[in-house]
Amino acid sequence: MDNWLTEYGVTLGVGALILFMLFIVWDLARRSNAGRFGTIILYVGLAMGIAGFLIKVIITYLLENAGDGSL
């Protein structure tokens, strides 16, 4: 159980946090009357953070499996 939590707990936790941040950005855009362009900018900023996290996961996977010849 501890090994599973170590491997997947952070990924699942960050995934849950990303879903919560989607709600926060939606609520912020709605309450501030950001308009279409402002809402898009808010979501683009959030998407950059999500993309960074996904790139980190991919790079980590590639580095851990670099020596065994399989992807």
N, C-alpha and C positions, 0 to 999 in steps of 0.2 A: 504494500500500500504506500509506503513512504517513497519507494522508487517511482511509482506511478505519479504521485503528487509532485515529485521533483521534476519529472520530465514534462508533464502536461499541465500542471497546476498554473504555472505562469501564463502559458498560452491561453488556457481557458479563462483565466482571470482577466487578462488583457482583452480578450474577445468580449467578455461581459462588460468591461469598462468601455469599450468602443461602442457597444450598443447603447449604453447609458449616455455616452457623449453625443450620440446621434439625437437622442431625445432632448438633451440639454440644448444643443444647437437649434433644433426645431423650435423649442420653447422660447429661446432667446430671440430668434428671428421673428416669431409671432408677436411676442410682447413688445419688442422695440419697433415694430412696424418697419422692418428693414427693407421691405420691397423685394422684388425679384432679384435685382442685381446684388443687393446686400446679402440675401439668403444664399445666392450662389457663391459669393466670396466666402461666407462662413463655412459652407460645405467643402469648398476647395481647400481651405486651410485644414479642415478635419481630414480630408482625403489624403493630404500630404503626410500627415502623421500616421495614418493607417498604412500608406504605402511604405513608409520608412520601417514600420514594424514588420510588414510582410517581407521586405527585402532583407531585414535582419534574420528572419527565420530561414529564408532561402539560402543566404550566405552561410549561416551556421550549418545547415544541412550539407551543403556542398563541401565545406571545410572538414566536417566530421567524416564524410565518405570519400574524401579525395584519394586515399591510398588504396582502396579495395577495387577500384575500377568499375563500380556499378553506380548508377544514378537512380 
